[in-house]
Every structure is written in structure tokens, then in C-alpha cells.
């Protein structure tokens, strides 16, 4: 007797939805004596699905090799019946032995792990699958009458989701809907034959584990409970668990009907991995220079204008060697700007002094990041570094390698990065205080701690450290005040505020004691004042 009848329905390591199999064996009708006790063989078929798919799925159900079903006995116990054959057909033999003293009841269930207590069917949908156009676990049930021929009926709906633009960095894709896609489901028999297993509100998702070698478009099919779905998101994660892109798969809500198949398409945003760049630290998705901009005669960084550089350390500012204990303010009174790192806003020809003709006078909302001008109003743009008189000092000094951070970048830093106030000891009795910004762990919200901690060099290397290097007042040349207690940094956009008394103000990030504020407004903090610059790298 030929026993190679096997079917595919939608189940990984179970039944699948597939096309193109040879049905030549389906006309064969073996002579099997029906029995409810002892050794029992059932010939199982599967109800086909209504398909809306345009790809390989046809809605035809076929069993898979090594499939199994659960046959319920009259006392409520269950016996596993294994597929006897190689799989690949719509009908299959399932054989098992009913224990002595028991009798086969009225239902067979799929998958074999499903249970029936009274009339309540329960099953667990998997929370992880692999890409496949033939499907993941489905729940089905068959009524057993007085014949060995039984038909499994669909109790669920099916989605086939095509996800395009999947990065080679992606290790998994998580699918989430406004209904549970995994976990325990239940239904009442025989009512479920007409209604299916109803969807339940929840966030239990489904993780698709991706193979190393694959195409940029991933196709995954899986069974879903019956009901309306208003949202279905696909989120890609790299091997470290970092979110590298997500997309909404549904443009409008859809009703997942019983034994129905839907094909859904979505495209992930293009992911460009952010690689480490020498001389920078990546925080909040922004590449920050590993030190403040400085003018130091006789010290020129490669590619920079003569005597211009990035500070050798994140914590370093001019005169930091004279720092005191934590909380002590120090005044720096140089006689010239041969070593200097507090600059007016928008000045290039003379960025050191407070006279009105040296700083920019740009209209409110002007963004000078990465721009140079020949006019003080920042209206006559130039790309000639030798001709520039006003604009982005960091851009000019670095010959286009760095620039001022924008208002949007500063906002992103304070909103998306965690911040910790602390101090770094450079010598006995001498500490540098400031704020260390770091990226929060994946999936965690940013935290902000104003309690002073002691940083190590390794701590600082892990993030963006902005020291409290003081500020120069807007009416005094050269002298830098409140080093150790305050630190003020320029951003690239001109702004205004209450009781403004000067024609131009640059956007300011200000640290006072342990508190950081952006954007900070003070009518004395105008473009003529001297503040520090922490440049942003211009990624090519």
C-alpha cells in the first residue's frame, strides 16, 4: 500500500501554503479499515485558502515532511499522529496508536501541540520564524466522523509580507501589529469553523531571524488571528540589537478574514551604518570633534589654517592647567590671543575681540554653519577661504573639515543623549568640571544626572565631554571669566529674545554649575561675547 500522501498548509515544521507540487497521487484511495481504537490511520486533507496573493502562493494547502497532528480521545487526552511519508501533497497519511482502554474522539488538531479542553481549543503561535514564502505556524482542526478521511479546516488568516531594502547589517526583523501576532490563542469548537480564532489586542510581536546570505527583499508568510488590523510595522535590528530602520506595512486598515491570504509590501528606509571617524566621537548620531576649537601659535592641525587646531583632549581649554578644586571659579587674563579659545559669533577676520565691527550682524534665523561671507550681515557668500571675513569660524579654521553645530544638532544632543555632570582630575587639587553626553543603551530613554561624579579617562572617551571653560563678557577683550563654574558654547543660528539690546545674538548652549540649558537666552550673551566652539565633523 502506497503511503506517501503528504500535504502542505501554512506551518514551519508543519504544513505550508505552496504551489507547483505534483498531485498525481491524489487520485489514489487506499483501502483502510476505519477504527477508533488501537492502531489508527487517518487520511487528512486541508481546506484551501482564498488567496489575494500575486506571487507564489495559490491558496492550496500541502503537508510538510515530519508534520504531526493531535488526535483527541473521548476522555480529553490526546495522541500524537505523525505523518507517514515525504510530504508535498494535499492529502497525507497520519498514523498513531490509541492507548488501551481509550477511544478516538471527534477532533484532530494542528499543530500537534494544540490542546482541547471541553470545547475550548488552545494553541501557541510562535514568536520567531525564518523568511519563507510558504508560511509559519497555522492552527487548524478537523472533525472525525465515521471515516478515515478527514479535512482540516482553517481557523486563521494569512499574511505574506514582502519587506524591501533590508540592509546587510540587519540580523532580525520584528513585526508588530495592534493585535497579538504570537503567544496563546483560543477558540471554541465547533463555532470556530465559522468564525475562526479571533484577534486579541496586544503587542506580542513576531521576530524574523535573517540568514547571512539573502537578497535585499525578504518575504515572510505567517498565520494571523481573524480580525481587523490597523497597523503592522516592520523594524530591522542589527546583531547588537540596534534599531536600523522601520516601516509601516499597512497604508489602510485591513480585515483579515478566515482562510484568507493577503500580500503586503513595505520598504525599509535606506540604512547607512555610521562608522567610527578618527578624531571624532559619535553621540546622538552626530560626529563631534574630540576637543574645542583653539588658536595656538606654533600648533597647527593637519589641513587647518596656520595656528588653528582641535584641543588635544576633550577636557582641555586654554588655562585649564590653572584650574582649581571643583566649584572654584578661575579668571584667565591673557595679554594677547596667541593661545585662545573664546571667540565672538560669526567673526573670521578677527574672531577674538568684542568691538562691534568684528562679529557678524546677521538677521534672526540666519544659519552660518559651513558657510563663509565677505559681508558682516552674512549675505554675501563666498567659497574663497582667503576672502572670508565672517561666517563659520570652525569651518574656515579647519578648511572645511569641521563646522559649527546647528540648532537642530544641539537640540538633538540634549534631547536624545544621556547627560552626567562630573569632574576629571588633572593634578592634585585641580579638576576639570563639565557634562558628559553619551548615547543611552538600545531601547532605553535618555537619563540626566546633575550629581557630580568623578570621571576617568575611559569614561570621557565613551562620550562627548563639554568642559566648563568659562566665557568672555561682551564688553571686555581677552579676559575669560568663571572658568570652572560656567561653560558657554556657540551654535550656528542667529536668534533673539526678551529685552534684546544688541543687533545680533548667536544661539548658545550654556552650563552653569551642573545645569545645562539650550537654547539659552541672556541679553548680555550677544555676538560680541566670547564663547567656546565644539565643532561637528563634516561627513563626506
N, C-alpha and C positions, 0 to 999 in steps of 0.2 A: 504494500500500500504506500503510495507516494504521500509523504508528509512534509512538503516544502511550501505550504501556503503561509506566507508572512505578509504583514501589512504595515504601511507607514501611516501614522497620524501625527499630530504635532507634538513630539516629545523627544528631547535629547535623552539618549539611552532609553528611549521609549518609542512612541510612534511619531511619525512625521508627515507633514504635507509635502508631497513631491510630485514630480511629473516624469514621464518618459520611461516607466518601468514596463516590462513585458507581462501582459495579462493572459498569456496563453494557458496558464494553469487554472484559470478561474472557472473554466467550464467543468473541471473535474469535481465529481460529487462522490466522495468515498462512502462506503457502506459502514457506518459506525453505529453501534448499538448505544442508544441513549441510556444513561444510568445516573442516579443521584447519589450513589454510594460507591465506595471502592475506587478503583481506577477509572477516571473520567477524562474524556477528551471532548473539548468544545471547539467548534469551528467558528471563529469570530471574524465578522466584517465590521467596517467602520462607516458611519454616516458621513457622506461628503459635506464639504462646506460650500456656502455661497461665496464666490470669490469676486472681489473688486480689484484683484491684483493684475498688473500688466506685465509681470515678469515670469519667473519660472513656476510660480505656484499656480495650480489649476483648481485647487479645492479638493482634489482627490486625496483620500487618506490611505496610507500604507503603513504596515507594521515594520518595525526595525529589528534587526538581529538582536538576540538576547533580551527581547521585550518580555514582560510578565504582567499578569493581571491578578487581582484578588477576587476569589470566589467566596461569597458569604454563605455560611451554613445556617440552618434553621435556628440554631441556638445562639446566633450572633457572632460566633467565632469565624475566622477567615482562613482560607487555604490559598497559598500562592500557586498559581498555574503558570508554568514557563512556556514560552514559545518554542515549538518543536520545528526547527527549520532554519533557513538562512536569511529570511526577511526579504522585503522588496515587492510584496503583493498586497492586494486589498483584502484577502482572506488568509487566515492563518490558523494552524492547529495550536491549541493550548492544552497541555496535559498536566494533571495533578491527581493526588490521591486524597479522597475524603477519609478522615480517620474513622476507625471502627466506632460504631455507636452514634455517628453523626450523619447528617443528610444534607446534601446541597440545597441551598435556599433559592431565592428568587432573583438575586442580583449578582453581577460581576462588575468589578470596579477597576478603573485605570486612573492613575498608576497603581501598582501593587501595594504601595504604602498607604493608599486611601483606606478609610475605615467607615463602617456603617453601624451606628448605634440606634436601634429602633428604626426610625425612618430618616435619621439625620446623617447625611454624608459629610465627612470631613477629609480635607486633604491639605497638604502644604506645598505652595508654589515656591520654586527655588529662588534664591536671591542672587545667584550668579550663574551665568551661561557663557557660551562662546559664540562668536559670529557664525551664523548659519542662515541660509535661505529656507531651510526645511523645518526650523522651529524648535521651541523649547517645550517644557512640560505642559500637557493639557490634562484636564480632568474629564473623564467620560464614564458612563455607566451603561450597562446592558441588562435588560430583563431576561431572565432564564425561564423559559416555558417548559414544554414537554418535547423539546428537540435539542439536538446538539448544536444546531445552527443558532447563533445569537448575533445581534447587531449592537455595537457600541454607539451610543448617541452622544453627540457633542453637548457639553454643558457650559462651554465658554465661547468667547470670541477670539479673534487672532489679529495681531498687528505684525506687519512686516515693515521695518523701519530701515531706510537707506540713509546713512549718515556720510556726507561728503566732506572733503577737505580735512580728513583726520591726519594730524601730524604724526610723523615717525617717532616723535617723543612720547606719544600717548601710550600708556600701558593698559588703561581701563577706560571704559565709558560708562557712566552711571545714568540710567534712565529713571526719571521720576515723574509721576503724574499727580493729579489731585485725588486719585484713588490709589489704593494699595496695589502694587504690581507683584508683590511677593508676600510670603507668610501664609498663615492659616486661612482657608476659605471653607465655607459650609453651605449646604443646601438641603432641602427636604425632598426625598423621593416618594412618589413618582412626580411631584409637582415640577421639579427642576427640568424634566424633559421638555416642558413647555416654556419655562421662564429662564432657565439657565442659572448659573451661580451669580448672584447679584454683586455688583461692585460695592466696595466699602470705602468711605472717605478715610484717607490716611496718607502717610508719606513713605511707606515701605517701598524702596526702590529696587531696581534690578541692575546688577553690575555685569557688564560685558567685559570679559577678560580677553585682551587682544593678543594674537600671536605676533612674534617678532617680524616675520615676513608676511606682508599683506599689502593690499592696494590702499590707495588713499580714500576709497569709498568702502565703508563697512556696512554689510547687510545683516540684520538680525531679525529673526521671526520668533514670536513668543505668544503664548496664550494669555488672555486678559479676562477678568470677570466682566459680565454683561452690564452695560450702563453707559451713561454719558461721561465723556472725558473733555474737560475744558482746557487742559494743559498737559503737555508731555515734553519735558526738557531732556536734552542730552548734554552731559557735561564730561569733558575729557580730562583725565588726570595723568600726570607723568609718573614715573616709578617712585618718586619721593612723596606722591600724594598731592602735588601741587596742581591746582586748577589751571589748565592751559587753554580753556575755551569752552563756551557753552552756547547752545542754540535752542530756541523754542521750535518744536516739531509741528505743532498744530497752528494753522492760520485761523481756523474757526473750530468751535467745539464739534465733536463727532459722537455719534451714538453707536457704540459697539454692540451689535445685535448678536443673538445666539447663532452659533455656527456660521458667523460672517467673517470674511477676511478683508483687511484693509491694508493698502500700501501707502506708506507715509514717507516723505522725503524731508531732509533737513541738511543744512550746510553749516559746519562749524566755522567760526572766524579763523583767518589765517594766523597761525602761531609762529612767531619769530623768537626762538629761545634767546634769552638775554645772557650773553657770555661775559665772564669777568673781563674788565678792561684795565690794563696796567695804569696805576696812578689814580684810580677811582674806587669808590665804594658804591654799591648798588643798594639803595634804600628807597622804598615806596615807588619802585620802578624807574628811578632817576639815578643817573650816574653822577655822583658828586666828587669833586676834587678832594684829594686826601690832605687838604690844608687850605688855609686862606690865601688870597692873592697878596703878594708882598712886593714892595720896591726896595731892593737891597743892592746898593752899588757894589759891583765886583762879583755879583752872583746872578747868573742868568741860566734859566732852564732851557733845555734844548728846544729850539724852534720859537722861543719867546723873543720879544723886544729886549734890547740890552738893559740889564739890571732888573729885569722882572722875573718873578718865579712864583711857584706854589710853595708854601711853607713846608719844610721837611717833615713836620709832624702835624697831625690834626689838632693837637692841643697847643701848638706854638703860635704865639703872637709876639710882635716886637715889644721888648721889655719884659717878657714873661720870666726871665731869669731873676727879676726883682719881685716876683710875686710873694705875697705873704701867706699867713695862715688862712684857712677857709673863712670867708666873710669879711676879710680885711680889704679895704679899698686902697688902691695904689694909683698915684698920679704920675704920668710919664711926660717929661718936659724936654723933648729934644730941641736942639737949636737949628736943625735943618731936617730935610726929609731924605737924607741918604739911606736911612733904614726906616721904613714907614709902611703902615698897612691900614690906615684910616683915610678914606677918600670921600670927596664930595660926590654928589649924584650926577652922573652924565658928563663929567669933565674928563677929557682925554689930554688936551694940550697942557693943562695944569690941574691935575686931579687932587692936589694936596691942600690948597688954600681955600679960605672962606669968602674971599671977595666975590661979589655978585657976578662978575664977568667970567668966572672960571667954571661954574656949574651950569648944567642945562636948565633951560626955561621952556619946558615942553608942555603942551596943552594936556589937561587932565585926560587920562586914558591912553596916553602915548606909551607904547611898549618899545623900549630900546634894546631888548635882548637880541644879541647877534647883529646889531646894526651900528653904523657909524655915520656921522654927519659933518658937514662943514659949517652949519649954522647952529647957533645956540638954541634956537627954537626946535631943533631936531626935525626940520622939514626938508632940508637939502641933503639927501642921502648920498653917500659915496662908498665905493668899494676899495678906494685907494687908501691903504693904511697910512701912507706918508702924508696924505692930505686931511685925514680925520682930525677934528678939533673937539667934537662932542660925541656922545653915544655910549656904547657899552665898553667900559674900561677893560673888563676881563677879556672880552673878545679881541680888542685891539692889542692888549699886552701879550696875549698868547698867540697872536697871529692867526686867530680863527679856530683855535683848538678848544677853548672854553668860552663860556658866556655867563652873563648874569642869570640867576634863576628867575623864572616868570612868577607872576602872582599865582597862577594855577598850580605851578610846581610846589611853591611854598605851602599852598593850601593842601595839596595832596600829601605833603610831608607831615604836616601837623595833624591831619585827619586820619591818615592811613598807617602811619608808623607809630610804634610804641615809644614813649619817652621816659627817660630816667635821669633825674638830677644827681650829680655826684662830683667827686673831686679826684684828681690824679696827682700823686706826689712826685715832684721832680727833684726835690732835695729836702733835707731836714728843715722843717718849718716853712717850706714853700710848696704850695699846691695850686693847681690849675682847676678852677671850677667851671662847670658848664653842663650842657644837656646832651645826652647820648640818645640818638634815634636809631631804632632797629626795627626790622620787619617782624610782626607777630608771627607765631607759628601758624602753619596752614590750618584754616578753619577757626582760628581764634580771633577775637576782636582786639584792637589796639588797647594797651594799658598805659597809664600815665602816673608816674610816681614822683612826688616832689620831695620825698625824704632823701636826704643826702646819703649816698653810699660811696665807698672808695673803689674807684675803677682801677683795673690792671691794664697793662698794655694790650693784652689779649682781648679784654672787654672792648676797648676803644677800636681795635682792629675789626671788630664784628659789625660796626655800625658807623653812623655819621655823628661825629662829636663836634659841637659848636662851643668853643670856649668863651668865657666872659672876659673879652679883651678890652672892654671899655668903649668909650665914644668921645669924639671931639665935638665940642659945642659949636654952634653955627656962627658965633661971632668971635671965635678965638682960633688963631692959626696954631698948628703943630701940637699944642698940649692935648694929651689924651687923658681923660678923667675916668674915675670909677672902674679902673681895671680890677678884676676880681669880684666885683659885685654886680656889674651890668655888662651886657654884650649886645651890640646892635648891628644888624646885617641888612644890606640893601637887597631889594628885589627890583625888577626891571620896569615896572609900570608907574607912571606919574599918577598922583591921587590928590584928593583934598579932603577937608574935614571941618568940623566946627571951629569957628573963630580963626580961620586960616589968615595969617598975616603976611605970608610970603607968596611970590608968584608961582613957585614950583616946589612940590613935595614928592619925593620918591617913596614907594611902598617899603615899609620897614618891618622886619622881624626883630622883636625886642625881648631880651631876657633881663629880668630884674629879680635879684635873689634867685629863687627856684622857679619862678613863674615865667613861662614863655607866652608871648602874645603875637598873633599875626592875623590880619594886618593891624599894626599898632599905630595909633594916631596921637600925636602931640604937636601942637602948633610951633614948637621950637625945633622939631625934628625935620627941618626943611632941607632942600637940596644942597644948601651951603654947608651943612654939618658934615662931619667926617665919620663914616661908619665902615665896618668891615665888609668884605665880599667873600662868600664861599661859592666859587664858580661851579657851573654844571658843564660836564663834558658834552661836546657836540658829536653825537654818534654819526659816523659816515654811512 
